[in-house]
């Protein structure tokens, strides 16, 4: 089994850290394609209340072990050079990034398909929960819509 990689950070994912991650790959000349997914908090209106943030919590040990399985499955299925995943915990405000998935490969098809599958599996398989916080400071648990 591969080493468990940390994916969680206790804040929104900064655009600067995303740019730095991309820049670090410029020296990897065996890569021909990158695919990036950025999940951003929407300020949806639900029952006349506007979402101002989502507070994420997770069963971290279980989520990291499951993410290791997903990573192994994806590397076995696609010809990837590398994969980076970051997911926020804590409060993330509308407009901020909460999920960053970055896959790299020699060819675009593998990078694209792998990135899409990773995002879907994170949403469907990891024990991560979001509590939508409304502008009036009431809240409700988020239900994922696929």
N, C-alpha and C positions, 0 to 999 in steps of 0.2 A: 504494500500500500504506500502511496506517495505521502510525503510530508503534508500535514494539515497547514494550509496557508490562511493567514488572517485576512478576512474580507471586511470586517466591520470597523467603522470609525464613528466616534461620538460627536458628529457634526455633519453639516451639509458637505458635499464634495465640492471643493473650490475649482472654478475654471482654471486657475493657475496650476493646480496639481494635475489636472487633466492635460493641459498644454505641456507640462514638464514630462509627463508619462509618454506622450506622443514624441516629444523631442528626443528622449532617451533612445528611441528606436531608429533614429536616423543613421546610426553607425552599423546597424544590423542589415548588411547589404544582401542577405539571402532572403529577405522578406520582399514580396511583391505586392502585398495587399494588407490593408488594415480594415477592420470593420468596428465601428463604435456605436454603442447604444448608450444614451443618456436618459435616465428617468428623472423627470422634473415634477415638482409638486404643482398641481393645478389648484386654482381658487374656485372650485366648483361651487354652485349654489344648490343646496339640498334642502328641500322644504323651507324655502325662503331664508336660509342661513348660508352665509359665505364662509368657505373653508379658508382659514388663514395659515394653517400649518398642519403637519402630520407628525405625531410622536411615534417613532418606531421602537419596538421592543422585540427581542428574539430569545429563543432558547439557544444560546450561543454555541455550547458544546455540540449539541445535536445538529445545529445548522452547519457548523464547520465540518463535522464529519460527513454530513450529507453532501456538502459542497465538494469535498474531496472525491466522493464517489462520482458526482456529476463531472468534475474535471477529468477524472480518469476515463469515463465513458466518452466524453467529447474528444479527448486526445486519441482514443482508440478508433473513433469513427471518422475523424477529419484529419487532414494533413496540416496540423497547426505548428507554427514556430513557437508561439507563446500566447498566453491568455492572462489578462489581469481583470480582477473583479473587486469593486468596492461598493459596500452598501452602508448607508447611514443608519445610526441608532440615535435615539433622542429626538429632539424637536427640530424639524426641518420646515422652513417657512415657504409659502407659495413663491414660485419662481426659482427656488433653489434646487440643486441637483441632489437626488437621493440614491441613485444607482448609476454606476459606471461599469460597463462591460466593454472590454477591448480585446479583440482577437486578431492575430496576425498569422499569415500564411504566405507561401510562395505564390498562391493563386487566389483570386478574389472569391471564387465560388465557395471554397472551404471556409475562408474567413467569414463570409456572409452567412452561410448556413449554420456554422458553429455559433456565431454570436446570437442569432435568432433563437436557436435551441437552448442556449444557456439562459437567456432572459426568460423564456417560457418555463424552463425547469425551476429557476429561482422562484418565480411567482407561484408555481404549482406545488413545489416539494419542500421548500425551506420553511421552518417554523419561525416566521417573521410576521409580526402583527403591526398594524397601523391604526392609531387612534386619531381620527380627524378632529381638529380643534377649530371651532367656529369663532367668528369675530366677537360674538357675545360671551366667549369663554366656555360655552357648553361644548360637549363632545359626543362622538359616537364611534364605535369600532368600524373601521373601513371594511367594505366588502369588495373584493376584486371583481372587476367586470372584464371578461375576456373577449 
